[in-house]
Amino acid sequence: MALNRREIAAFALLLTLGTPASVQLAAGKKKENSTSVAPQMAEQKRALHALNRLTFGAGPGDVQKVTAIGVDKWIDQQLHPEKLDDSALEARLTQFRTLRMSTRELVEAFPPPQVIKAIMDGKQSLPSDPAKRAIYQAQLDRLEQKRERKQDAAENLVSAAPSGPPQAPAPAPGPAELAKAREDKLYADIHAEQLLSLPPDQRVKEILKMTPEERHEMVGSFRGAKGQQLLDGLNPQQKETLMALNNPQQVVTTELMQAKLLRAIYSERQLDEVMTDFWFNHFNVFIGKGSDRYLLTSYERDVIRPHALGKFEDLLVATARSPAMLFYLDNWLSVGPNSDIARGVPKNPARRRLYSAVPAKRTKAGPGKRSSGLNENYGRELMELHTLGVNGGYTQKDVTEVARVFTGWTLERPQDGAGFKFESRMHDPGDKSVLGHKIKNHGEKEGIEVLHLLAHNPSTARFISTKLAMRFVSDNPPASLVSKMQQTYLKKDGDIREVLRTMFRSPEFWADDTYRAKVKTPLEFMVSAVRATDADVTNAMPLLGQLNNMGMPLFGMQPPTGYSMKAETWVNSSALLGRMNFALALSANRLKGITVQPEQLFDTGAKAGDAQQVLVGLENSFLGGDVSRQTHETISRQLNDPQVAQRRLDDPIAPPNVSAIAGLILGSPEFQRR
């Protein structure tokens, strides 16, 4: 469909403002906090509602499947993901080797700048494996060029100083130089074509035999489609090696992001994926902060995912010990003001005895030049965002005391990808007082005691229950529902599965006014559109780019608050235009690596050439047939447009543009809500 920007914007506005249900997209006008419960839903509507809330969106035939199983039985299956076969998804993920690597292995295989710098400074040696060695050499060459540019810039700055007569500007390249540049580019292009003609294994061998300079030139010849051709036919390790020649860190981060999208799209364990996304957002860590580019793979795999439906206390302890969280909130640098390191006490026992005979001194930095200051970041976010909530009854003194408790919770050799360690010399000694409870001086055990205290606090039970209800029910969940969930949390020792079960069995969850009461975030909208169209995703990179355009890059929220779940954050004219553009691009197969065949999503029988019949068929497929009259009529009026009907004005019998109709429905208010 070739609508221009103005036409798309106008149509998006028609769909958004023209439907009564969508006038309240911000979900602020409903009396959702009332204790009364609205009438309950019919069975097919219950199935669609359950799919919209417990999954990333319904796929073709899912409503019928859930109805046949029984909604309650299907929900119980989703609450026990370990019993669901997810082998088809796992087969898709085998291409991403980094998902199975430890952090130490990631750092070794895809070296960060500090490792390359250490090699350049003679502190580390190059690996012997040819593929790894090529990656390191490419980065060494890049670092050397960077240093040379800095040196040249400094020299130019000195030479440009007004200490002598002004110098003439450098002469422009002459004909001979320009001819040489054209000749070099021609040979590079010929070499590139020769590489593409080789079998995959031979192609990789030829690239690994190149000098760093030759590989640098080669990378410039493989942009866009040619770059994808270069990777065609290679096994996962070979692909990663060639991609890492350009940017090793990007291999780690993009594989993690692509895997997250593929899990959301294809996993049979949909509730588990929704909860993994929920808890990652709750315990947010920003992927753009230094070592967290390498630490997030383990954080999602080993910390968040295994505890997504378990006990909240176990999840809380796992995040507190996580290198990703320790690095993100700087707790690994936090040193107690009265600790051995802060007072300059020697590590050697013999020297320590001598030290004890003289007055203590304060030092500005301990071993490794770590700051000796107390860092309150984790203590504050632990109570405000992770457990009690902003009005959870704690004070600034509690924040400081919790920060003292967690001094010594640090990292062992973070530059090498090592894990958590407790360093007693960083720990602030003495008893502490948190929320009126005395925490005796027990080193690392103090942190475990505080986490237990917070996990079992009624304010935590209410805060977690409220956030879960906001994700699954409405932006302003009923107080009666939150109260029931809080009681289950306290009674069942913070069992997340049981809290969810209470919510899913409540009349508030199934009340008629909760149906499509939530506006999808960009991630939810994108994944639900891919699932609804039954798209085959062989390359998720274009989807990552689309998410960035919609303002929700994966793992990209810098503040610890995580992304908002509320409609008001995501509903504005620019955002809606972006969603409509994505929907039309997806349905028209304009995203490389994502294939959609919308004409196979419904059965139109003999009237497949009838645009109205196509519209009804796609409404049934994407929306369960539940579409407002206003939306249906708005799209119907567009069916006469030659661009949608896919015909000339003098050619009334051409078949309708099914992709265009599909894109318009995906952009409708009904589809943007869940």
N, C-alpha and C positions, 0 to 999 in steps of 0.2 A: 504494500500500500504506500503510495507516494504523497501522503498529506504533508503540507509544509508546516513549519513550526507554529505559525499563527492558527492554522486549522486544527492542529493537535491541541493547542492550548484552549481554543474555543470549545472543542468537543469535551475535553477534560472538565472544563468548567460546567458544561451542560450536565454531564454525568454526576459531578460532585454536588452541585447546588440544585439540580433539578429534581432530585429524589428526596422525598420527605425524610426518609430514614437517614439520609446523609447530611441533612442540615445540621445535625448534632454530632458531626464527626469528632469533635473534641470530647465527646462523652461527658459533658459537664452539666447538661440540663436535666438528665434523668435523676429521679430520686432513688439512686442505687443504694444509698446508705440506710434506707428504710428497713425496719425489722419485719415488715410484712412480706409475704412471699407471693409472687404472681402465679397465675395458672401454669400448669406443667405442659411440656411439649408432647406432640404425637411421636410415635416410635421412629418413623423415618427421619423426622426432624431431629430426634434425639441422636440418631446415628451420625447425622451431618454435624451436629453441635459437638459431639464427642470427638469426631475427627478434626474439627477446627481447633479444638482446645488441647487435645492430648498429642497431636501430631503437628508437623509443619505443613499440613494441608492434605486434602483428599486427592487421591489419584483416580483414574478411570476405574469404575466398578467397586471402589472402596465402600461406598454407602451400602450397596447391595450385599457386599461381603460381611460388613459389620452387622447389618440387619439380620442376615441369615444365622450368624453365630449367636447373636443376642448382644445388645449393647453392654450389659453388665458383665457378661462373660468375657467379651473382648477387652474391656477395661482391666479386668483381673489378669488377663494375659499380658497386657502392657505393663502392669505392675510387677511382673516377674519376667524381665527381659532375658534372663539366663535360659529360659525354656524355649525361646524363639530362635529359629534358624536364621542366621544372618550371613551365611556363607557366600551368597551372591555379592553382597557388599564387600566382604573381605577380599574376594577375588579382584574387585575394582581397585582396592587399596594396595595390592601387592606391588604396584608400580612405584610406590613411595617408600623407599628403603629407610629414609630418615625416621619414619614413625616408629621403627623398631630399634632404633639406636639409643644408647645411653647418652647423656649430655657429654661425657668425656669422649665418646666415639664421634659425636657430631663435631666437637671442637677439633679433633684430630683430622677428620675427613674433610671438613669445610672450614679451614682456618680463619679466625677473626683477625682484624688488623694487629692486635697486640702480639699474636703468635708470629705473624710475618715480621713484625718489627724485631722480635727477639731473635729470629733467624738472621736478619740483616745485621744485627748487632753482635752476632757470634755467640749468643747465649743458648741457641738450640740448633739442631742440625736438620737438614732436609730428609724427608722420608725416602726409603729405598724403593717403594712401590712406584712403578712408572706413572700410573694414572694420578696418584696422589702428588707425586713429585712435579708433574706438569701443572697441577693446580697451584702448588706453592710457588713454582717459578713464575707463573703468570702474575701472581699477586706481588712477588718481589719486584718484577719488572714494573708493575704499576706504581708501587711505592717509590721505587727509584726515580721514575719519571716525575712523580709528585714532588720529591725532594729537589730534583733539578729545576723544576718550574719555580719553586719557592726561592731557590738560590738565584736563579736568573732575575726574578722579580726584585729581590733585594739588591742585586748588583745594578739593575736598571734604575732603582730608586736612588742609589748613591750617585750614579752617573748623571742623573737628571737634576741633582742639586745645583743651585745657582752659584757654583764656585768658579766658573769659567765662562767662556763665550758659549752662547747657545749652539747646540748641535743640530745638524739637519736631520729630519726624520728618515727612518730606514726606507730605502728605495722599494718601490712596488716590484713584485716578481716580474722578471722579464719573459720574453717569448720562449727562451730555452727552458726556463724553470717551469713555466706553465705546460710546455710540451712534455717535460719529464714527468710531471704530476699526472697528466692524462695517460701517458704510457704506463706508469705504475698502476693506475686504476684499471686499465685495460688488462694487464697481466693478472692483477688480483681477481678480476671478474672471470677470466679464463680459468684460473686455478680453482676458483669456487665451483665453476661448472664441472670441472674434472673431478673434484671431490664428490659432488652430488651423484656423479655417474658410477662411483665405486660401490661395491657391496658394503653393507653397514660395518662389518668387522674391519675391513680394509680401510674404510673411511676413517675410523677412529685411530687405527695404527698410523696412518699418514699424518693425522693431526698431532698425535703424541710425539712423532719424530721431528716436528717443526721446532725451530728456535722460539724463545719467548717473543722475539720481535715479529717473526712470521705469524705466530698465532694471534698476536695483537692486530696485525693487518687483516688476518682472516676474519676475526670477529666483526670488523667493520663492513665486510662483504656480505654478511648474513643477517640482514634485518628483515623483520616482518615475515612474509610467506617463505622466503628462502631459509630463514632461521628454522622454521618448522620442518622444511624439507631436509635440512641437515640432520635433524633428530629422528626422522622417519626410519623405522625398522630397527632402531637401536634398543638394546635391553635397558632396564631401569638404571643400572650402574653406569652404563655408557652415556645415557642421557644426562645423568647428574654430573658426570665428569665434564662433559662439554659445557654445560650450563655454568658449572663452578669456575671454569676458566675465566668467565666474565665477572661473576659475583658469587662467591661461595655462600655468604650469609643468606642471600636471596633464595638459594635452593632450599635451605632449612625452613625459612618462613613461608615460602609459597607452597611447599608440600604440606605443611601443617594447615594452611588456609584451604587449599583445595580439598584435603581430606575432610575438613569440617563441613564443607559444602556437600561433598558426596555422601557423607554419613547422614546429613539432614535430608537429602533428596531420596536416598535409596535404602536406608536402614529399615528393617522390619521392626526394630526396637525403637519405635518413634518416641514414646514417652521418655525412654532413657536418654535419647538425644536431646529432647526438649529440656530435661532436667540438667543434663550436662551443660547445656548452653545457659540455663538459668543460674546454676551455681558458679560457673565461670564469671558471669556478669556480676554476681553478688560478691565474689572474692576476686574482683577485677585486677588484672596485671596488664600493663601496657607493653606491647611487643617492641615498641621503638626505643626502649631504654636499655642501651648497652647489652649486657650479657643475657638479658631476658629474651633476646632473639634466639638464643640457644636453649634457654631454660624452660620455655613455654611448652615445648614438645613433651617433656616429662611431666610438667605441671598438669596439663590436660589429661594425659594418659595415666599417670600414676597417682595423682592427687585428687582431681575432680571426678573423673569418670568412675573409678571403683566405688566411690562413696555417694554417688548421686541419689541413690534410693536407700541409703543406710542410715546410721545414727548421725545426727548432726554433730555431736561431740567428736566423733571420729573424723569427720570432715574438717572440723575446726582445728583439731590438733594437726592433721595432715597439712593444712594450709599454713599453719604457724611454723612448722618445720621446713616447709618447702623453700628450696633455694630461690625459686622465682619470686616468692613473696618477700623473703628476707632481703633480696637485692632491690626489688621494686620500691619498698618502703624504707630502705636504708637501715633496717634494724641490724644488719650484719656489721655496720660500722659503729653501732651504739655502745659506748663504754661507760660503765658506772663511775660516777665522780669519786667514789671511795675505793675503786677497784685497784688491784695491784698495778695494772698498766697505767692508770691515771696517776698513781702516786710514785711511779717509777721504781717499783719493787723488782729486783732482778729475778729472772726466771730460774737461774741456777740455785739449788738449795743452799750451797755453801755461801754464795754471795748474799743470799737472802738473809742468812743469820747475821752476817756482818752489817747488812743494811738495817736490821732491826735495832741495832745498838745506837744508831744516829737518828736525828729528827727526819721525818718524812718530807719529801719534796714532791711538788706537783710538776708534771711534765705536760707539754703541749701535744706531744704525740708519743705513742707507744711503739713497740716493734712493728715494722712494716709501715711506719708513718701513718697509722690510722688516727683519726681525730679522737680525742679523749672525751668528747662531749656526749652528753646524754641525748639520744634522739627519740622524740616522742611520737613520730609519725605512726608507727605500728600500734602503739598503745591507744592512740586516739581513734584510728580507723577500726581497730579491733572492737571497741565499744560502740562507736557511732554508726559504723556501716556493717560490721560483721555480726554483731550480737544484740546489744541492748536497744539500739536506735538512738536518734538524736535526743529524744525526750525520755531516755531509759533510766534516769535517776542517778547518773554518775556526775562527778565534779571534776574540775581541773586537777585537783589533788589526786583523784583516782587515776587520771591519765598519767601523771608523773610517777605514781607508785607502780602502775602497770609497766611503764617504760623501764623502771628500775628492775622489775621482776625479769624482764626479757633481755636485759644486758647479758652478753655471753652467748646468746643464740645467734650464731654467726655461720660463716662459710669457710670451708677448708680449701684453699687455693682456687678461688672462683675463676681465675683466668684459665684454669685447666679443666673446668667443668666438674669439679669435685662437689661433694654434697654438704649436708648440714653437719655442724659440730657444735658442741657446747664448750666454750673457752672460759674456764673458771677465772682466769686472770682478768677478763673483761667484766666479769659479773660484779654488780654492786652488792657488797655484803650487808648483813643486818636484816632484821624483820621489816616487813612492809604491811601496810593496811590498805585493802581494796574493798570498797563498798561496805565498810564497817567490819570486814573480816580480817583477822590477823593472819598474815602469811609468814610463817617462820622461815628463818634462813636455811634453805635446803638446796641452794644452787639451781640446777636445771629443774628439779621437782617443783620449784615454786611456779614456773610457767605452766606445768601440767595442772597444778592445783587451781590456778586462776582460770585456765580454760574450762575446767570442770565447773567451777563456780559460775562462770558466765553462761555456759551451755545450759545450765539448769535453772537460770534465773527466769521468773515469770515474764519479765520485760522482753527477754530474748524469745520466749515462746510466742509472745504476741507479735513481736516485730517480724519474725520469720513467717508466722501464719498470715500476717497482713500482706507481706510481699508475695507469698505463694498465691493468695486469693487475688491479688492484683494481676498476676500473670495469667491465671486460669479463669477468672470470673469477670471482674470489671475494674476500671481504674479507681473506683471508690467502692470497695466491696462491702456488703452488708455487715454490720457489727455483730449480728447474730451468728453469721458464718465464722467470722474470725474468732469469736469466743469459743465455738465448738472445736475449732481446729487447735486453739491454744490449749484447751483442756486435754485433747488427745495427745498433744506434744508433751505436756507435763506428765500425763498418766503413763505414756508409752516410752518414756525416757528419750524423748527427742527422735523417735523413729519416723523418718521422713516418709516412708511408704505408708505408714498408718495415718499420718496427717493428711496425705493426699487421698487416701481411701475415705476418710471422714468427709473431705470436701466433695469428692465425686459422688458420694451417697447422699449428700445434703439436698433438700428441696431448693435451696438458694442457687445451687449450681445449675439446676434444671429449670429454673424459673423462666418464663417466656421472655421477660425483659432482659435476660442475659444473652439471648441469642443474637449473634453478630453485634454485641455491645463493645467489642474490643477492636481497635484499629491495628492492623498489622504493622510491625516495624518493617523497615526496608528488607532486612534479612528474611523475615517471615513472608513478606510479599513475594520476594524473588523466588524463594524455595517453593512456596505454594504454587506459583505459576509454572515452574519447571515440573513439579509433580502433577499438576492438573493436566498439563499438555503431554504427559508421558514422554518427555524429552529424553533423548539419549545423549549423555554428556561424556564426550571423550577428552575434552580439554576444558577444565573449569576456570582457566585464567580469565576469559572474557567476563565471566560472572563476577569475579573479584573486582574487575575494573568498573562494572556497573554498580556494584555495592559502594565503591568509593565515590562514584558520581552521586549516589543517593545519600551520602553523608554518614554511612555506617560501615567503614572499613573493618574487616574482621580483626579482632584483638587490638583495635586501634583507638580505644578510648583512653586518653591520657590520664584524666583524674580517676581516683580509686572508686568513685561513685558508680562506674559502669554506665551503660546506655540506659536511657529512660524507657520504661514500659508504657508511658502514658501517651494518649493520642495527641495532646497539645504540642508535643515535641516534634511530631512527624507530619502534622497536617498543615500545609500551606500551599499556595499556588505553585511555587517552584517545585516542591517535592512531588505534587500530584502530576505535574507535567513530566517530570523525570520518570515516574512510574508508568505513565501512558507510553512514553517513548520506549521504555524497556519492553513493555508488553507487546507493542507492535514489532519491535526488532526481533524478539524471541519467536513470535508466531510466524514471522516471515523468513525465518532461518537466516537472519543477518548477523548472527553471533557465531563466529567460527568455532567449531568443535562442539556445538550444541545443535542437534537435529530434531525437528518437530514435524509431525505429520498430522495436523489437526483434522484432516478429512477422515482419518481412521478412528477418531474418538467418538463417533456416534453413528447410528444407523438411520439413514434418511430414506432408504428404500428407493422407489422409482422417482422420488422428487428431489434427488441429490442436486439437481440444477436449480432448484427453487431457493432463492436467498432467504425467504422467510422460514423455510423448513430447515435450512442450515442453521439459522439463528436459534430456532427452538432446540435443535439437536445439541448445539454447543451450550446453550443455557442449561439443559438437562445434565450435560457432562460436567461442566465447570461449577455449576451452582445448585445442583440437585433439583433443577427446575424451579427453585425458589427465587424469583426475581421480581422486583417491583414493576408495576405497570409503567411508571415513569421511565425507568431505565430501558425496559423493553421497547417502548415507543420511541425513545430518543435514538436508540440504535437502529430501529426499523426505518426511521426517516433517513438514516445514512445509507441504507441499502440501495436507494435509488441513485446515489452518487456513482457516476461511471467509474471512479477510482476504486470504489468498494465493489461495485458490481462487475468490475473487470471487463468492461465492454465499451465499444464505441456507441455513440448516440444512435447510429444507424444499424447497430448489431444487437438486437434485443435477446438473442438466444445464447450468448456466451455464458459459461458457468460463472457463478459468483466467486469472489475472492474469499475463500474459506479462511485463509490466514489472516486477512484483514478483519473479518468478523470476529475471529477468535481473539485477536489483539484488543478489539474494542470491549469485548466482554471481560477480559482480564483487567482492563482498566476501569471497570464499573465500580460503583460504591459497594455493591454487595460482595464483590470479590476482594476488595481491599479491607473488608472487615472479617472478623472471625468470631 
